[in-house]
Amino acid sequence: MRNIARRTLVLPLVAMAASMAALGGQPPAPPAGWTDSFVMANGIRIHYWRTGGEKPVLVMLHGSSDDGLCWTSLAKELTSDYDVVLPDARGHGWSDPAKASDPADVLAEDVAALIRELKLDRPIVMGHSMGASSAAWFAAKYPDMARAIVLEDPGLLPRQPRTGRGTMNVEGAHARILARNQTSYDDLVKGCVESSPKWGLEECRIWAPSKRLHHPSNAYRYRTFAERPPMTELFAKIGVPTLILKADADDETRKKNDAVAAVLKSGRIVHIDGAGHNVRREEKAALLAALRDFLSNL
């Protein structure tokens, strides 16, 4: 049985490697009809993609080291019903870099400023990981600015202190980001396919360009981690409907996550079986079903 399981994993990787060679190292183009632009918001130039149309607006905030286009696969499923806005967070994609003086809540303030500058009327705001933290903090600070909040695998439980070799530091993070900037597109795709086989080749091709654009200035964010409020504090201030799409977890962790989600006045948490931190990339169908159910009831 072990040999069969091993072949099951290896054969798709071989097929994907052959597909990569045929593609010639070219990232996929954004879908036809999507437009991109810049806006000055919260003191910086923020780049964003937009799908358009006279529809309710959905703003999607990506995770750390990703960019707006990393939402492409999921956003394409939603464009028939929503005008989707995909900003690059500061220091990511084509937006301006972060600064050492940035306060801990700067990304949440960037979201509020973007919404104001684009004159969006109570959009739905969805975020993944870093973007989920930004969305939750934004919703707590500006309770009337969004229609609803969706959080893809936010960190709900308190962070464990890091010590020794695992300690985050600005210099080390700066060097790691810069090294990834200089990794070729083909090598990034290959590494993604090998380390995250559940994603599929197309998702890795969408993901890879963001790593070369991820600015080393984001290392400054590590200095402000301790200043972030716990999710329980933020959730107590969020009054709009909120959906949490959480990675799979053991029973004890699920209970702890459920307890944090229970602080929300109008919230719901769904643990997606079989999913890791990148829920939509690993169990897209299950996440999409939960998301559509939530959106249909707003």
Residue, then its C-alpha position, 0 to 999 in steps of 0.5 A: m500500500r505504501n508503494i501505491a500511495r507513493r506512486t499516486l503522489v509522484l505521477p501527478l508531480v511528473a505530469m506537472a513538471a512536463s506541463m511546466a516545461a511546455l509552458g516555457g516559464q510564462p506566468p498566466a495573464p490576468p483574466a480578460g476584462w480585469t483592469d488595474s490601476f493605482v490610488m493614493a491612500n493612507g499616504i502611499r500609492i496602492h495598486y489594485w485589480r478590479t473585475g468591474g460591473e454594476k454589482p455589489v463590491l467584494v474587496m479581497l485582501h491577500g496573505s503575506s508575500d502574496d499579491g492581489l492576483c493570488w486570488t485569481s482562481l477564487a475571484k473568477e468564481l465570484t465575478s458573475d455576482y460581484d465587482v471584485v477589488l484585489p489590492d496589493a498590500r503595502g510592500h506587496g505587488w506593485s504597491d509602495p513599500a512599507k516603512a520602519s515607522d509604520p504602526a501595527d494597524v497600518l494595513a487596517e488603515d490602508v483598507a479603510a483609506l482604499i475604500r474611501e478613495l474608491k468610494l465603495d459603498r459598504p463592500i464585503v471584505m474578505g482576507h486570508s492570513m495577514g489579510a484576514s488580520s487586516a480585515a478583522w482589525f479594520a472591521a473592529k475600528y470601522p464597524d459601519m464601513a463594511r457589509a460583511i467580513v470573511l476571514e480565511d484561516p485567521g490566527l484565532l489563538p494567541r501566538q506562542p513566543r518564538t525563541g532561539r533559532g526560530t526568533m523572527n528578526v528584521e535582518g533575517a527576514h530581510a535577507r530571506i525575502l531578498a533571496r526569494n526575490q532573486t529566485s527565478y519564476d521557473d524555480l518558484v513554480k517548481g518549488c511550489v508544485e513540489s511542496s504544495p501538490k494539492w494546489g495544482l500547477e495553475e495555482c502555483r503559476i499564479w502564486a510565483p510572480s508575487k514572490r519576486l515582487h514581495h518587498p524586503s521592507n515587509a520585514y519591519r512588520y515583525r517589530t509590531f507583532a506584539e502590538r496586535p490585539p487578540m482576536t477576542e478583543l477585535f471580535a467583540k467590536i465587530g457587529v457585521p455578519t462574519l464568516i471564518l473559514k478555518a483550516d482543519a484541526d484536531d478536536e481540542t483546537r476546534k473547540k478553542n477556535d469555536a470559543v473565539a468565534a463565539v465572541l462575534k455578535s453575528g459570526r459563524i466558523v466553518h472548519i474545512d476538512g483536509a485543508g491547511h493554512n491555504v484553505r482555498r488552494e487546498e479545498k477550493a470546492a468546500l470553501l466555495a460552498a461555505l462562502r456562497d452559502f454565507l453570501s446568499n444569506l446576507 
